[in-house]
Amino acid sequence: MNSFSRRIRVTGFLTLLCILLLSTTAMAAQTADSQSTANQQSWSVETDNQMKKNSTGTVATASEATMSDEVGPGIEKKVQPQPEEKAPTGPVYERGASLGIFSATAYCPSSSGRQQKTYSGTIPQPLHTLSADLTVLPLGTKVMIDGVIYTVEDTGSGIRGKKVDIYFGSRGEALAFGRQSIEIFAVVER
């Protein structure tokens, strides 16, 4: 036998070995998958003697109920509970008519760390407290700015006419806001 024939035989033998190795590995993986599926099914399958109500409220045998409650073999369908609609605990507000364009600035807690009170006697809150000219927007007026409801609780010496000062929780947020022209809307309570 010449060397060329030997190389072909060796190459063929190696190819056959690779095919056998790959098929053995694939069969082992498939066997492992089928065993884990069988284990899952043994936990989820009910006996034929047990009865179960299906989604229509009728009584079905376990095999019928299991088929309707499974996504796949041994995999139960997870039903998400519907969230109950809760009645709002407080008033519900909607955006009303535009009050116009106002010049808006920002203010924040004092650098001393002391809790300052507003003109109305409340403690200012981010996304809530607004300082305004009380002849334009009286104390307690609720307005909407960029989808957030603010309450006029404060005033200031520099706040005159169509100017507002929005309270922020930190100096960085107040500086980032800067000065802007914003549209303010009235708020309607439902």
C-alpha positions in Angstrom: 0.0 0.0 0.0 1.4 3.4 -0.9 1.6 6.4 1.3 -1.2 8.2 -0.5 -3.7 5.3 0.2 -2.6 5.3 3.8 -3.2 9.0 4.2 -6.7 8.6 2.7 -7.5 5.7 5.1 -6.2 7.6 8.1 -8.1 10.8 7.1 -11.3 8.7 6.6 -10.8 7.0 9.9 -10.3 10.3 11.7 -13.4 11.8 10.0 -15.5 8.8 11.1 -14.1 9.2 14.7 -15.1 12.9 14.7 -18.6 12.1 13.5 -19.1 9.4 16.2 -17.8 11.7 18.9 -20.1 14.6 17.8 -23.2 12.3 17.6 -22.4 10.8 21.0 -22.1 14.3 22.5 -25.4 15.4 20.9 -27.2 12.2 22.1 -25.9 12.7 25.7 -27.1 16.4 25.6 -30.5 15.3 24.3 -30.8 12.6 26.9 -30.0 15.1 29.7 -32.6 17.5 28.3 -35.3 14.9 28.1 -34.5 13.7 31.7 -34.8 17.3 33.1 -38.1 17.8 31.2 -39.4 14.5 32.6 -38.5 15.6 36.1 -40.3 18.9 35.6 -43.3 17.1 34.3 -43.5 14.7 37.2 -43.8 17.7 39.5 -46.5 19.5 37.6 -48.7 16.7 36.3 -51.8 16.0 38.4 -53.3 12.5 38.8 -56.3 11.6 36.7 -58.4 11.3 39.8 -58.0 15.0 40.7 -60.3 17.6 39.3 -59.5 21.1 38.5 -61.6 24.1 37.4 -60.5 25.7 34.2 -60.7 29.4 33.3 -64.4 29.1 32.2 -65.4 27.8 35.6 -66.3 24.3 34.4 -64.8 21.3 36.0 -62.3 19.4 33.8 -60.2 16.3 34.3 -56.6 16.8 35.3 -55.3 16.1 31.9 -57.6 18.6 30.2 -56.8 21.2 32.9 -53.1 20.6 32.6 -53.2 21.0 28.9 -55.0 24.4 29.1 -52.7 25.6 32.0 -49.4 24.7 30.3 -47.3 26.7 27.9 -45.3 23.6 26.9 -44.8 20.2 28.3 -44.5 20.5 32.0 -44.3 24.3 31.9 -47.2 25.9 33.7 -48.7 29.1 32.3 -48.1 32.0 34.7 -51.2 34.1 35.0 -50.5 37.7 36.1 -53.1 38.9 38.6 -55.0 41.9 37.2 -54.2 45.0 39.3 -57.2 46.4 41.1 -58.1 49.9 40.2 -57.9 51.9 43.3 -59.9 55.1 43.8 -57.5 58.0 44.3 -57.0 58.9 48.0 -56.8 62.6 47.4 -58.0 65.0 44.8 -57.3 64.4 41.1 -56.0 67.4 39.1 -56.0 68.1 35.4 -54.3 70.7 33.3 -56.5 73.7 32.7 -56.1 76.9 30.7 -52.7 78.5 30.0 -51.9 81.3 32.4 -49.1 82.5 30.0 -45.4 82.5 29.7 -43.5 83.3 32.9 -39.9 83.9 33.6 -38.8 81.1 36.0 -35.7 80.9 38.2 -34.8 78.4 40.9 -34.0 78.5 44.6 -32.8 75.8 47.0 -32.1 75.2 50.7 -29.8 77.6 52.5 -26.1 76.7 52.7 -26.3 76.8 56.5 -28.3 73.6 56.5 -31.1 75.2 58.6 -34.6 74.4 57.4 -36.2 77.6 56.2 -39.9 78.1 56.2 -41.9 79.6 53.3 -44.0 82.8 53.5 -47.1 80.6 54.2 -45.3 78.8 57.1 -44.7 75.5 55.3 -41.4 73.7 54.8 -40.5 73.9 51.1 -40.6 70.7 49.1 -39.0 69.9 45.7 -41.5 69.3 42.9 -44.1 71.1 45.0 -43.2 74.6 46.3 -43.4 77.6 44.1 -42.7 81.3 44.9 -44.7 83.9 43.0 -46.0 87.4 43.0 -49.1 87.0 45.3 -51.0 89.6 43.3 -50.7 87.4 40.2 -50.8 83.9 41.8 -52.2 84.0 45.4 -51.0 81.7 48.2 -52.3 78.2 47.8 -52.8 78.4 44.0 -52.0 75.2 42.3 -50.4 75.4 38.8 -48.9 72.9 36.4 -45.4 73.3 35.0 -44.1 70.6 32.7 -46.6 68.1 34.0 -45.8 68.7 37.7 -48.3 70.3 40.0 -46.8 73.1 42.2 -48.4 75.0 45.0 -47.7 78.7 45.6 -46.4 78.8 49.1 -43.7 81.5 49.0 -42.9 85.0 47.7 -39.8 87.0 47.4 -38.7 90.6 46.9 -37.5 90.0 43.4 -40.6 88.1 42.3 -42.9 90.7 40.6 -45.4 90.2 37.8 -45.1 87.1 35.6 -42.1 85.7 37.5 -41.9 82.5 39.5 -39.2 80.9 41.6 -39.2 77.0 41.7 -37.9 75.2 44.8 -35.3 72.5 44.1 -33.8 70.1 46.7 -30.1 71.0 46.0 -28.0 73.9 44.8 -26.7 71.8 41.8 -30.3 71.3 40.6 -31.1 74.9 41.0 -28.0 76.0 39.1 -28.7 73.5 36.3 -32.3 74.9 36.0 -31.0 78.5 35.7 -33.5 81.0 34.2 -36.1 79.8 31.7 -39.2 81.0 30.0 -41.9 78.5 30.8 -45.6 78.2 30.2 -47.7 77.8 33.3 -51.2 76.2 33.3 -54.1 76.5 35.7 -55.1 73.3 37.5 -58.6 72.0 37.6 -59.6 69.6 40.4 -61.9 66.7 39.5 
